[in-house]
């Protein structure tokens, strides 16, 4: 059992959702702040405020590709991503109610009022989302009049008319608009919540279920990546077992594997799906993905070693890896395992432009990388001495993913 600060956990992961599109910087944080301000003005109970904050912090979790994210910047945004977000979260413990709020956050208020028991909370997220979409790079206090005029036309149709006075009340305050541009927006929103409800006990299975959501998000961005993430995860766990890791270490290694490519949400699909070698410029852009993975996960103090294991899989023992150029003495066994698992998985997988490599070719590549002081020879030895076990890992992973998609 691990006690987690739920708002901090979700705002940390919301950073990943906003990667890649300049105009969506802090989008989820701003929507969460507005939603909580509205809930506070309406004197909603503490649990509703918390659920508003959490659901708003991940309301666009189902929009993953760059094209989908850009479509969110239109005032009349499509709702496909809301349905997808609901299906991602509906079976995750602690997130069932939030999934329902997300499902309806693009539904017009004057349609199907009885269908959703969380309709009002969804509608609050809806108007908060629309206000944030209307923000631009001009000085924020110069924009508020035009924004309020724009949203005012949608009360009674898109937005519940009862919310009109609430938006007008909070919109009068200059501080409300300045808060939207504040680097302290997380703290400003969380100060309005009941901190007694922040701490939530997660079992390992519950945390894994949440981490798998983000692995699936990467899958939506690139159909190849989820298989890769799962194969890296399963291969790393097997290597950890062979290396004598404890049960707790194996669990953390599994979580690290699931999100080791989280930062790829910042990479355009044209690069991720390119059928051939990347240009130097494209490779430089690709180098940022592990940087983002590290700095997102490290914000959660409970996951300090998970952040290292997840993000350092492109570092080398000789210090010539990327993006941090960390050398061998600072790469612990978990980092070394993840690096070998990532390389092995990339070599044995079928790619759009080639079939998975044979054992002899994989062994030759891994042995050369050991000689070049890129990866750990002891970890490679464990893999090669138990090669049939890892071939079976690939088969089991592929079969499991196939069943999941039937």
C-alpha positions, 0 to 999 in steps of 0.5 A: 500500500502506498499513500499518494497525494491525489491532486499532486499525482494528477497535476503531475501527469497532466503535464504530460497531456499538455506536451507538444502543443504550444497553445495548450501549455498549462491547459489542464491546470487552468481548467482545473483552477477555473472549475474549482473557483466555480465550485467554491463560489457555488459552495459545493461540498468538499468531495465535489470540489476534489472530483472537479479538480481531479477530473478537470486535471485530466479532462482531455486525457483521450486526446493524444495525437497532435491533430486531436490536441489542435482540435481542442483549441476550437470553441466548438470542440469535438467530443470523441476524446471525452468518450475515449477518456471515459473508457480509459478511466472507468475501470481504474480504482478511485477514478470511476466518478471522474470518468463520468464527469469527463465523458460528458464535458462536451455535452450541451446542457440542454440535451439529455439532462437526465442521462448523467448524474454528474451533469452539473460537474461536467458542465462546470468543466465544460465552461472552464475549458471553453474559457481557457480555449479563448485565452491568447498571448495578449495581456490577460486583463485585456482579454476578459471582457471579450471572453465573458461576452463570448461565453455569455451567449452559450448559457441556456444551451451549451452551458447551464443558465444557473452558471451564468451568475457564477461565471460573472461573479468570479470574472469580475475579479482581476485576481482570477484572471491573473491567477490563470497566468500564475506559475503558482496556479497548482497551489492556488487551486489546491488551496481551495480544496480540503487537504484532509482528502488529498491522501489516498491509499493505492495498492500496487495493482491500483497504481499499475492500473493508472500507469497502464492508462498512460501506456495506452495513451502512448499507444493511441499516439502510435500503434507500435509504442504500446507493444514496445512499452509492454515488452520493455516492462515484461523484459525488465521485470524478468531481468530484475528477477534474475538479478535478485530484485526484491518484490518491491523493487520488481514492482517499481521496475514494472511501473518504470517500464510502463511509463518509460516512453511517457515523454513521447507524447511531446513528439510529432507522429510524423517522427514516431511513425517514420518508416526509415532512419531519422534525420539529425534534426528529427533525432535531436527532437526525439532526444527530448522524450526521456528528458520529459519523462524524467522531469514529470515523474520526479516531481512525485517524491514517492517515485524518485527511483522510478523516474531514474529507471524510466528515463535513463534508458538511453544513457550509456556507461561511457557517458555518451548517451542522452539526454543527461550524459550520465556515466556508469558510476551514477547508473544503478542496476535498475537503470542498467536493466531498463537500458538492456530491456529497451534495446533488446525489445527494439531489436526483437520486435517486428517493425513496419520496415523490418522483421524482428532480428534473429537471436544471433544478430541480437546477441552480436549487437548486444555483445558489441555494445558491451565491448563499447562500454555502452551497456552492462555486461552482467545484465546482458549475460543474464539475458543471453543465458536465459534467452528462451525465457525472453523469447517467451516474454515476447510471445506472451506479451503479443498474445496478451495484447491481441486478446486485449484488443479483441 
